Amino acid sequence: MEQRPPFPPFTKETAMQKVQLAEDAWNTRDPQKVSMAYTEDTEWRNRDIFLNGRAEAAKFLEGKWKKELDYKLKKELWAFTDNRIAVRFEYEWHDVNGNWFRSYGNENWEFEPNGLMKKRYASINDIPINEKDRKFK
């Protein structure tokens, strides 16, 4: 059986660890690696896109990182309980034309007992920024 520690129920320390592990994984920009943290039947809402299953999530991430170049993410624990974690995040990226953006959002996560994420609901807004105003380099 697949397992991805730390496992629920979460403490503040294990919730913070889970958030850091997610940040580190997403910053690899490796769709296959990232997708392995989710259940085979994971459910996602990412902005206005609804996904079902690990394979769809990996395909989505592949497209995301072809569009969002030089992606750099920071996540912060917002709240946790039992098998759920809420995070706030921001990330920066540029498009193929060199236009920079900072994206802000919140995610709600729900985990299975084996530590894999069953549900991920993300609300995200983008703002254009000047390259000189980047926070994450």
Backbone as CSV, one residue per row, in Angstrom:
resi,resn,N_x,N_y,N_z,CA_x,CA_y,CA_z,C_x,C_y,C_z
1,MET,0.841,-1.191,0.000,0.000,0.000,0.000,0.879,1.245,0.000
2,GLU,0.534,2.200,-0.865,1.266,3.459,-0.913,1.095,4.215,0.399
3,GLN,2.165,4.842,0.822,2.109,5.673,2.027,2.933,6.928,1.803
4,ARG,2.490,8.020,2.421,3.185,9.297,2.286,3.138,10.012,3.636
5,PRO,4.120,9.726,4.516,4.120,10.406,5.815,4.406,11.897,5.651
6,PRO,4.038,12.689,6.639,3.378,12.304,7.881,1.904,11.980,7.660
7,PHE,1.358,11.238,8.603,-0.008,10.731,8.499,-0.964,11.501,9.410
8,PRO,-2.234,11.596,8.997,-3.237,12.155,9.905,-3.520,11.170,11.040
9,PRO,-4.025,11.656,12.154,-4.387,13.049,12.443,-3.141,13.915,12.636
10,PHE,-3.234,15.155,12.152,-2.090,16.048,12.152,-1.960,16.815,13.466
11,THR,-0.717,17.042,13.832,-0.374,17.998,14.891,0.128,19.246,14.167
12,LYS,0.382,20.297,14.888,0.925,21.496,14.246,2.236,21.160,13.536
13,GLU,3.066,20.387,14.195,4.366,20.048,13.620,4.231,19.196,12.360
14,THR,3.367,18.178,12.391,3.235,17.318,11.212,2.497,18.033,10.079
15,ALA,1.575,18.931,10.408,0.899,19.721,9.371,1.902,20.652,8.694
16,MET,2.772,21.280,9.483,3.799,22.150,8.911,4.760,21.348,8.037
17,GLN,5.075,20.140,8.472,5.945,19.277,7.687,5.287,18.916,6.358
18,LYS,3.997,18.591,6.392,3.267,18.229,5.170,3.258,19.406,4.186
19,VAL,3.055,20.604,4.696,3.052,21.798,3.850,4.430,22.005,3.212
20,GLN,5.488,21.857,3.998,6.834,22.042,3.472,7.169,20.990,2.413
21,LEU,6.763,19.759,2.665,6.984,18.701,1.679,6.262,19.006,0.369
22,ALA,5.046,19.532,0.467,4.294,19.896,-0.740,4.989,21.035,-1.476
23,GLU,5.418,22.054,-0.743,6.131,23.173,-1.372,7.380,22.671,-2.106
24,ASP,8.157,21.851,-1.425,9.384,21.330,-2.026,9.080,20.526,-3.291
25,ALA,8.065,19.686,-3.236,7.720,18.861,-4.397,7.258,19.722,-5.568
26,TRP,6.353,20.659,-5.319,5.844,21.500,-6.408,6.960,22.336,-7.026
27,ASN,7.937,22.737,-6.238,9.040,23.531,-6.784,9.975,22.712,-7.668
28,THR,9.852,21.396,-7.671,10.624,20.589,-8.621,10.061,20.728,-10.033
29,ARG,8.784,21.095,-10.125,8.074,21.188,-11.405,8.099,19.852,-12.149
30,ASP,8.036,18.775,-11.388,8.037,17.422,-11.949,6.639,16.833,-11.764
31,PRO,5.805,16.843,-12.823,4.417,16.398,-12.686,4.271,14.990,-12.117
32,GLN,5.127,14.063,-12.515,5.013,12.692,-12.017,5.338,12.617,-10.529
33,LYS,6.399,13.279,-10.124,6.780,13.286,-8.708,5.672,13.902,-7.855
34,VAL,5.166,15.050,-8.283,4.117,15.737,-7.518,2.862,14.881,-7.449
35,SER,2.472,14.288,-8.549,1.213,13.536,-8.587,1.219,12.323,-7.658
36,MET,2.393,11.817,-7.317,2.465,10.641,-6.447,2.054,10.930,-4.993
37,ALA,1.876,12.192,-4.644,1.418,12.548,-3.297,-0.111,12.472,-3.178
38,TYR,-0.787,12.150,-4.296,-2.250,12.144,-4.340,-2.768,10.733,-4.543
39,THR,-3.977,10.473,-4.081,-4.590,9.167,-4.278,-4.865,8.940,-5.764
40,GLU,-5.007,7.684,-6.149,-5.324,7.356,-7.548,-6.614,8.040,-7.991
41,ASP,-7.564,8.209,-7.057,-8.865,8.790,-7.390,-9.023,10.209,-6.830
42,THR,-7.901,10.921,-6.691,-7.935,12.263,-6.128,-8.922,13.165,-6.864
43,GLU,-9.486,14.113,-6.130,-10.402,15.113,-6.695,-9.760,16.478,-6.522
44,TRP,-9.698,17.238,-7.604,-9.120,18.579,-7.571,-10.100,19.598,-8.138
45,ARG,-10.044,20.778,-7.555,-10.557,21.984,-8.225,-9.387,22.940,-8.217
46,ASN,-8.963,23.355,-9.389,-7.882,24.312,-9.537,-8.431,25.464,-10.359
47,ARG,-8.720,26.573,-9.698,-9.402,27.695,-10.331,-10.762,27.203,-10.820
48,ASP,-10.957,27.191,-12.135,-12.237,26.749,-12.701,-12.126,25.388,-13.380
49,ILE,-11.059,24.667,-13.068,-10.829,23.349,-13.663,-11.073,22.278,-12.612
50,PHE,-11.842,21.266,-12.984,-12.128,20.148,-12.094,-11.449,18.910,-12.649
51,LEU,-10.666,18.239,-11.804,-9.910,17.068,-12.218,-10.266,15.880,-11.347
52,ASN,-10.189,14.708,-11.923,-10.419,13.470,-11.188,-9.324,12.480,-11.522
53,GLY,-8.587,12.078,-10.504,-7.578,11.050,-10.672,-6.166,11.583,-10.801
54,ARG,-5.247,10.759,-10.355,-3.827,11.099,-10.377,-3.329,11.367,-11.796
55,ALA,-3.767,10.571,-12.758,-3.316,10.757,-14.144,-3.739,12.119,-14.682
56,GLU,-4.977,12.532,-14.418,-5.438,13.860,-14.849,-4.643,14.954,-14.158
57,ALA,-4.344,14.770,-12.883,-3.563,15.763,-12.138,-2.171,15.913,-12.758
58,ALA,-1.524,14.798,-13.073,-0.190,14.851,-13.666,-0.229,15.552,-15.028
59,LYS,-1.225,15.244,-15.837,-1.358,15.880,-17.152,-1.594,17.383,-16.990
60,PHE,-2.439,17.755,-16.041,-2.689,19.164,-15.761,-1.393,19.877,-15.370
61,LEU,-0.622,19.259,-14.467,0.621,19.878,-14.001,1.635,20.020,-15.140
62,GLU,1.673,19.048,-16.018,2.571,19.137,-17.168,2.257,20.386,-17.994
63,GLY,0.977,20.607,-18.264,0.565,21.796,-19.012,0.813,23.082,-18.235
64,LYS,0.573,23.029,-16.947,0.776,24.206,-16.087,2.208,24.701,-16.198
65,TRP,3.159,23.801,-16.058,4.559,24.214,-16.024,5.151,24.440,-17.407
66,LYS,4.408,24.130,-18.454,4.808,24.554,-19.803,4.401,26.011,-20.023
67,LYS,3.344,26.432,-19.332,2.843,27.807,-19.436,3.492,28.714,-18.393
68,GLU,3.592,28.239,-17.162,4.096,29.040,-16.043,5.590,28.749,-15.879
69,LEU,6.401,29.505,-16.587,7.842,29.264,-16.650,8.561,29.844,-15.430
70,ASP,9.650,29.200,-15.043,10.459,29.603,-13.876,9.599,29.761,-12.615
71,TYR,8.629,28.893,-12.490,7.693,28.830,-11.368,8.450,28.671,-10.051
72,LYS,8.125,29.504,-9.062,8.694,29.402,-7.710,7.577,29.661,-6.712
73,LEU,7.371,28.712,-5.780,6.221,28.685,-4.876,6.637,28.778,-3.416
74,LYS,5.826,29.476,-2.622,5.931,29.479,-1.160,4.555,29.149,-0.599
75,LYS,4.499,28.176,0.331,3.243,27.792,0.996,3.353,28.093,2.482
76,GLU,2.216,28.361,3.108,2.169,28.644,4.536,0.957,27.935,5.152
77,LEU,1.193,27.246,6.238,0.091,26.594,6.956,-0.878,27.657,7.441
78,TRP,-2.157,27.445,7.165,-3.194,28.362,7.617,-3.959,27.749,8.797
79,ALA,-4.353,26.485,8.644,-5.109,25.789,9.690,-5.028,24.281,9.436
80,PHE,-5.344,23.508,10.472,-5.347,22.057,10.317,-6.280,21.454,11.355
81,THR,-6.748,20.251,11.065,-7.510,19.455,12.009,-7.572,18.029,11.475
82,ASP,-7.449,17.075,12.349,-7.577,15.660,11.980,-6.864,15.338,10.662
83,ASN,-7.644,15.190,9.566,-7.064,14.811,8.279,-7.152,15.931,7.239
84,ARG,-7.278,17.162,7.703,-7.406,18.295,6.778,-6.383,19.376,7.097
85,ILE,-5.927,20.018,6.021,-4.986,21.127,6.140,-5.440,22.222,5.181
86,ALA,-5.353,23.470,5.639,-5.593,24.634,4.782,-4.288,25.415,4.688
87,VAL,-3.964,25.846,3.476,-2.751,26.624,3.257,-3.070,27.883,2.464
88,ARG,-2.212,28.884,2.656,-2.195,30.036,1.766,-0.885,29.946,1.019
89,PHE,-0.861,30.462,-0.189,0.364,30.363,-0.979,0.480,31.544,-1.923
90,GLU,1.683,31.727,-2.404,1.943,32.646,-3.490,3.081,32.070,-4.314
91,TYR,3.012,32.328,-5.600,4.091,31.883,-6.477,4.269,32.883,-7.601
92,GLU,5.457,32.852,-8.175,5.779,33.742,-9.282,6.165,32.913,-10.496
93,TRP,5.909,33.467,-11.646,6.198,32.795,-12.903,6.137,33.815,-14.023
94,HIS,6.635,33.423,-15.198,6.493,34.268,-16.374,5.995,33.433,-17.548
95,ASP,5.404,34.132,-18.491,4.910,33.453,-19.689,6.000,33.449,-20.763
96,VAL,5.693,32.906,-21.928,6.686,32.795,-23.003,7.123,34.157,-23.531
97,ASN,6.325,35.187,-23.276,6.672,36.538,-23.719,7.479,37.305,-22.682
98,GLY,7.785,36.675,-21.550,8.575,37.333,-20.516,7.765,38.179,-19.550
99,ASN,6.432,38.073,-19.609,5.576,38.810,-18.674,5.534,38.064,-17.351
100,TRP,5.839,38.768,-16.254,5.881,38.151,-14.926,4.550,38.316,-14.207
101,PHE,4.241,37.305,-13.370,3.015,37.300,-12.584,3.314,36.787,-11.179
102,ARG,2.512,37.233,-10.236,2.492,36.633,-8.906,1.072,36.115,-8.710
103,SER,0.981,34.872,-8.312,-0.311,34.227,-8.099,-0.493,33.990,-6.610
104,TYR,-1.659,34.368,-6.104,-1.995,34.204,-4.697,-3.158,33.235,-4.585
105,GLY,-3.192,32.471,-3.489,-4.333,31.592,-3.335,-4.393,30.879,-2.017
106,ASN,-5.437,30.089,-1.914,-5.703,29.250,-0.755,-6.035,27.855,-1.259
107,GLU,-5.620,26.867,-0.476,-5.942,25.481,-0.803,-6.510,24.807,0.429
108,ASN,-7.468,23.930,0.197,-7.994,23.051,1.233,-7.653,21.627,0.831
109,TRP,-7.018,20.907,1.751,-6.559,19.550,1.481,-7.247,18.569,2.423
110,GLU,-7.562,17.389,1.914,-8.079,16.294,2.738,-7.269,15.043,2.439
111,PHE,-6.839,14.355,3.498,-5.942,13.213,3.365,-6.585,11.905,3.779
112,GLU,-6.122,10.846,3.156,-6.467,9.484,3.549,-5.540,9.072,4.709
113,PRO,-5.878,8.011,5.440,-5.017,7.568,6.550,-3.577,7.254,6.132
114,ASN,-3.366,6.895,4.858,-2.019,6.567,4.380,-1.185,7.802,4.028
115,GLY,-1.738,8.998,4.255,-1.008,10.238,4.027,-1.110,10.793,2.626
116,LEU,-1.793,10.076,1.709,-1.998,10.601,0.365,-3.180,11.570,0.364
117,MET,-3.080,12.602,-0.463,-4.128,13.610,-0.516,-5.272,13.131,-1.411
118,LYS,-6.462,13.105,-0.839,-7.675,12.677,-1.546,-8.338,13.850,-2.274
119,LYS,-8.346,15.021,-1.630,-9.019,16.191,-2.205,-8.113,17.411,-2.102
120,ARG,-8.115,18.199,-3.180,-7.355,19.447,-3.228,-8.229,20.482,-3.922
121,TYR,-8.601,21.512,-3.191,-9.417,22.585,-3.743,-8.631,23.877,-3.664
122,ALA,-8.333,24.477,-4.818,-7.483,25.670,-4.883,-8.230,26.835,-5.521
123,SER,-8.161,27.977,-4.852,-8.656,29.242,-5.381,-7.431,30.121,-5.612
124,ILE,-7.290,30.663,-6.823,-6.054,31.348,-7.195,-6.376,32.607,-8.000
125,ASN,-5.637,33.680,-7.711,-5.720,34.924,-8.471,-4.322,35.311,-8.924
126,ASP,-4.217,35.861,-10.131,-2.938,36.284,-10.691,-2.897,37.800,-10.819
127,ILE,-1.720,38.368,-10.531,-1.525,39.786,-10.810,-0.231,39.942,-11.601
128,PRO,-0.239,40.818,-12.591,1.007,41.084,-13.313,1.968,41.847,-12.410
129,ILE,3.248,41.530,-12.516,4.278,42.248,-11.761,5.427,42.572,-12.704
130,ASN,6.246,43.527,-12.303,7.482,43.808,-13.025,8.537,42.833,-12.538
131,GLU,9.407,42.434,-13.433,10.459,41.494,-13.046,11.259,42.024,-11.862
132,LYS,11.474,43.336,-11.797,12.256,43.908,-10.697,11.551,43.777,-9.341
133,ASP,10.232,43.515,-9.347,9.459,43.396,-8.113,9.302,41.960,-7.627
134,ARG,9.999,41.027,-8.262,9.914,39.625,-7.835,10.409,39.463,-6.405
135,LYS,9.733,38.596,-5.663,10.146,38.233,-4.303,11.002,36.979,-4.298
136,PHE,10.703,36.043,-5.188,11.325,34.713,-5.188,12.253,34.595,-6.393
137,LYS,13.531,34.576,-6.115,14.512,34.495,-7.216,15.362,33.265,-7.090
